[in-house]
């Protein structure tokens, strides 16, 4: 009599894990969507609490409340993380996945703060968990556009690396020239080559903090050349990435239509006949 009852309890446990797995990891039911929405609200609220803790006036007046809320969120997320590990089918795969690592990092800082004061602010990494809204809002189909952008950035990486190296060489040379021109001049802030190189980076990128400025006429002339050069140079990386994006968008994206004749899967969206056997699609 004990054996059937134990099997029944094991079956109920497996059934419970299966239901919880569908609720936590899928979004194909009302309960699963409600769980995801509540989770996103809690994540957003916890991020807001972390931000408010950095405001001295608010933190001084509501320190206990904010601290209690933070621990409350951390305990809830810890329970959620443990539940994910319990119900997931491939535990190792989840733990070392992107979202698995983010889920872990979203709860560790609060506990580490006991040993390393100030590390609790790293809880801001929880904002990465909001990426799950793509699944909830049924936006997963748009991820192909994100892959197109990532592919364009990867294809542009060698060209951008050469560009940055060349830009740093130009900035170092012009910064050294500016130091030779302005160094030792009364009232000049170009006290060293690194200081001049910093000014060159700020100038050629058109940021222009204004904390350092040349005082001599030759220095101002060199600064003018760098400013005009910056307008032309700063657009180069944008042009490189745009060219790779256009190249990727020009590639034909196959659809998921299956040929009724030969069963071939994947055709040109404009095609009316199978490219393998010629049957009508």
C-alpha positions as CSV (number, residue, x, y, z in Angstrom):
1,X,0.0,0.0,0.0
2,X,2.9,2.3,0.7
3,X,4.4,1.9,-2.8
4,X,1.4,3.2,-4.8
5,X,1.0,6.1,-2.4
6,X,4.7,7.1,-2.8
7,X,4.4,6.9,-6.5
8,X,1.3,9.1,-6.4
9,X,3.1,11.7,-4.3
10,X,6.1,11.6,-6.7
11,X,3.7,12.1,-9.6
12,X,2.1,15.0,-7.9
13,X,5.5,16.5,-7.2
14,X,6.5,16.2,-10.8
15,X,3.2,17.7,-11.9
16,X,3.7,20.6,-9.5
17,X,7.2,21.2,-10.9
18,X,5.9,21.1,-14.4
19,X,3.2,23.6,-13.7
20,X,5.6,25.9,-11.9
21,X,8.1,25.5,-14.8
22,X,5.5,26.6,-17.3
23,X,4.5,29.6,-15.2
24,X,8.1,30.8,-14.5
25,X,9.8,30.1,-17.8
26,X,6.9,30.3,-20.4
27,X,4.3,33.0,-21.2
28,X,1.6,30.8,-22.7
29,X,-1.0,31.1,-20.0
30,X,-2.7,33.8,-17.9
31,X,-0.9,32.7,-14.8
32,X,2.5,32.8,-16.5
33,X,1.9,36.3,-17.9
34,X,0.7,37.5,-14.5
35,X,3.8,36.1,-12.9
36,X,6.0,37.9,-15.4
37,X,4.2,41.2,-15.1
38,X,4.4,41.1,-11.2
39,X,8.1,40.2,-11.5
40,X,8.8,43.1,-13.8
41,X,7.0,45.5,-11.5
42,X,9.0,44.2,-8.5
43,X,12.3,44.6,-10.5
44,X,11.4,48.1,-11.6
45,X,10.5,49.0,-8.0
46,X,13.7,47.6,-6.6
47,X,15.8,49.6,-9.1
48,X,13.9,52.7,-8.1
49,X,14.7,52.0,-4.4
50,X,18.4,51.6,-5.2
51,X,18.4,55.0,-7.0
52,X,16.6,56.7,-4.2
53,X,19.1,55.4,-1.7
54,X,21.8,57.4,-3.5
55,X,19.9,60.6,-2.9
56,X,21.3,61.9,0.4
57,X,18.2,63.9,1.5
58,X,15.8,61.0,0.8
59,X,18.2,58.3,2.2
60,X,18.6,60.4,5.5
61,X,14.9,60.7,6.0
62,X,13.7,57.3,4.9
63,X,16.8,55.1,5.5
64,X,15.0,52.4,7.5
65,X,12.1,52.2,5.0
66,X,14.5,51.9,1.9
67,X,16.7,49.4,3.7
68,X,13.7,47.3,4.6
69,X,12.3,47.4,1.1
70,X,15.6,46.4,-0.4
71,X,15.9,43.4,1.9
72,X,12.3,42.5,1.1
73,X,13.0,42.6,-2.7
74,X,16.2,40.6,-2.2
75,X,14.4,37.8,-0.2
76,X,11.7,37.6,-2.9
77,X,14.2,37.4,-5.7
78,X,16.2,34.8,-3.8
79,X,13.1,32.6,-3.4
80,X,12.4,33.1,-7.1
81,X,16.0,32.2,-8.1
82,X,15.8,29.1,-5.9
83,X,12.5,28.2,-7.5
84,X,13.9,28.6,-11.0
85,X,16.7,26.2,-10.2
86,X,14.3,23.7,-8.6
87,X,11.9,23.5,-11.6
88,X,14.2,24.0,-14.5
89,X,15.0,20.9,-16.5
90,X,18.6,21.7,-17.4
91,X,19.9,23.3,-14.2
92,X,23.5,23.8,-15.3
93,X,22.4,25.3,-18.6
94,X,20.2,27.9,-16.8
95,X,22.7,28.7,-14.0
96,X,25.4,29.6,-16.6
97,X,23.1,31.2,-19.1
98,X,22.9,35.0,-19.5
99,X,19.7,35.4,-17.5
100,X,20.9,32.8,-14.9
101,X,24.0,34.9,-14.2
102,X,22.0,38.1,-14.1
103,X,19.4,36.6,-11.7
104,X,22.3,35.6,-9.4
105,X,24.1,38.9,-9.6
106,X,20.8,40.7,-8.8
107,X,20.7,39.2,-5.3
108,X,24.4,38.8,-4.4
109,X,25.2,42.5,-3.7
110,X,22.8,42.8,-0.8
111,X,24.4,39.8,1.0
112,X,28.0,40.9,0.0
113,X,27.2,44.3,1.5
114,X,27.8,42.8,4.9
115,X,31.4,42.2,4.1
116,X,32.1,45.0,1.5
117,X,30.2,48.2,2.4
118,X,28.9,50.0,-0.7
119,X,28.7,47.0,-2.9
120,X,24.9,47.0,-2.5
121,X,24.6,49.6,-5.2
122,X,25.6,47.0,-7.8
123,X,22.0,45.7,-7.4
124,X,21.3,48.1,-10.3
125,X,22.2,45.1,-12.5
126,X,18.7,44.0,-11.8
127,X,17.6,46.4,-14.6
128,X,18.9,43.8,-17.1
129,X,16.2,41.5,-15.9
130,X,13.7,43.8,-17.6
131,X,14.8,42.3,-20.9
132,X,12.3,39.6,-20.2
133,X,9.6,42.0,-21.2
134,X,10.4,41.1,-24.9
135,X,8.8,37.7,-24.1
136,X,5.8,39.1,-22.3
137,X,5.0,41.8,-24.9
138,X,5.4,39.2,-27.7
139,X,8.3,41.1,-29.2
140,X,10.6,38.1,-29.7
141,X,10.0,38.3,-33.4
142,X,11.8,41.6,-33.4
143,X,15.0,40.0,-32.1
144,X,16.1,39.3,-35.6
145,X,16.5,43.1,-36.1
146,X,18.7,43.1,-33.0
147,X,20.8,40.3,-34.5
148,X,21.2,42.4,-37.7
149,X,22.6,45.2,-35.7
150,X,24.9,42.9,-33.7
151,X,26.2,41.3,-36.9
152,X,26.8,44.8,-38.4
153,X,28.8,45.8,-35.3
154,X,30.8,42.6,-35.4
155,X,31.6,43.1,-39.1
156,X,32.6,46.7,-38.4
157,X,34.9,45.8,-35.5
158,X,38.2,45.5,-37.5
159,X,37.6,48.7,-39.3
160,X,36.6,50.6,-36.2
161,X,39.7,49.2,-34.4
162,X,42.0,50.6,-37.1
163,X,40.1,53.9,-36.9
164,X,40.5,54.2,-33.2
165,X,44.2,53.3,-33.3
166,X,44.7,56.0,-36.0
167,X,42.7,58.5,-34.1
168,X,44.8,57.9,-30.9
169,X,48.0,58.3,-32.9
170,X,46.7,61.7,-34.3
171,X,45.6,62.8,-30.9
172,X,49.0,61.9,-29.3
173,X,50.9,63.8,-32.0
174,X,48.7,66.9,-31.8
175,X,48.6,66.8,-28.0
176,X,52.4,66.7,-27.9
177,X,52.6,69.6,-30.3
178,X,50.2,71.5,-28.1
179,X,52.4,70.8,-25.1
180,X,55.4,72.1,-26.9
181,X,53.5,75.3,-27.9
182,X,51.7,75.9,-24.6
183,X,54.0,74.2,-22.0
184,X,55.7,76.7,-19.7
185,X,53.5,79.6,-20.9
186,X,52.0,81.6,-18.0
187,X,48.4,80.8,-17.3
188,X,48.5,77.7,-19.5
189,X,46.9,74.5,-18.2
190,X,49.0,72.3,-20.5
191,X,51.4,71.1,-17.8
192,X,52.2,67.7,-19.3
193,X,51.8,65.6,-22.4
194,X,49.1,63.4,-20.9
195,X,47.1,66.5,-20.0
196,X,47.5,67.8,-23.6
197,X,46.4,64.4,-25.0
198,X,43.3,64.5,-22.8
199,X,42.6,68.0,-24.2
200,X,43.1,66.6,-27.7
201,X,40.6,63.8,-27.1
202,X,38.0,66.2,-25.7
203,X,38.5,68.6,-28.6
204,X,38.6,66.2,-31.6
205,X,35.5,64.4,-30.3
206,X,33.7,67.8,-30.1
207,X,32.8,67.3,-26.5
208,X,34.5,70.5,-25.4
209,X,34.4,70.6,-21.6
210,X,36.3,73.9,-21.5
211,X,38.4,73.0,-18.5
212,X,41.6,73.4,-20.6
213,X,42.1,75.9,-23.3
214,X,45.1,77.3,-25.2
215,X,46.2,80.9,-24.5
216,X,48.7,81.5,-27.3
217,X,47.9,82.3,-30.9
218,X,49.7,79.2,-32.3
219,X,47.9,77.0,-29.8
220,X,44.6,78.5,-30.7
221,X,45.3,77.9,-34.4
222,X,46.2,74.2,-33.7
223,X,43.0,73.9,-31.7
224,X,41.0,75.3,-34.6
225,X,42.4,72.7,-36.9
226,X,41.6,69.9,-34.4
227,X,38.0,71.2,-34.0
228,X,37.4,71.3,-37.8
229,X,39.0,67.9,-38.2
230,X,36.8,66.5,-35.5
231,X,33.6,67.2,-37.5
232,X,34.9,65.0,-40.3
233,X,36.5,62.3,-38.2
234,X,33.6,61.7,-35.7
235,X,31.3,60.6,-38.5
236,X,33.6,57.8,-39.7
237,X,32.4,55.0,-37.3
238,X,28.8,55.8,-38.0
239,X,29.5,55.5,-41.8
240,X,31.2,52.1,-41.2
241,X,28.4,50.6,-39.2
242,X,25.7,52.1,-41.6
243,X,27.5,50.5,-44.6
244,X,27.5,47.1,-42.8
245,X,23.8,47.5,-41.8
246,X,22.9,48.2,-45.4
247,X,24.8,45.2,-46.6
248,X,23.0,43.0,-44.0
249,X,19.6,44.3,-45.0
250,X,20.2,43.7,-48.6
251,X,20.7,40.0,-47.9
252,X,17.7,37.9,-48.8
253,X,15.9,36.6,-45.7
254,X,14.2,33.2,-46.3
255,X,10.8,32.6,-45.0
256,X,9.5,29.4,-43.3
257,X,7.3,28.2,-46.1
258,X,7.5,24.4,-46.8
259,X,7.2,23.1,-50.3
260,X,4.3,20.6,-50.6
261,X,6.2,18.7,-53.2
262,X,9.7,18.1,-51.9
263,X,9.3,19.4,-48.4
264,X,12.1,22.0,-48.7
265,X,11.9,24.6,-45.9
266,X,12.9,28.2,-46.6
267,X,12.3,30.3,-49.7
268,X,12.6,33.8,-51.0
269,X,9.7,35.8,-49.6
270,X,8.8,36.9,-53.2
271,X,9.1,33.3,-54.7
272,X,5.9,31.6,-55.9
273,X,7.5,28.3,-56.8
274,X,10.0,26.0,-55.0
275,X,13.6,26.6,-56.0
276,X,14.3,22.9,-55.6
277,X,11.5,21.2,-57.5
278,X,9.5,24.0,-59.1
279,X,6.1,23.2,-57.4
280,X,3.8,26.0,-56.6
281,X,4.2,27.3,-53.0
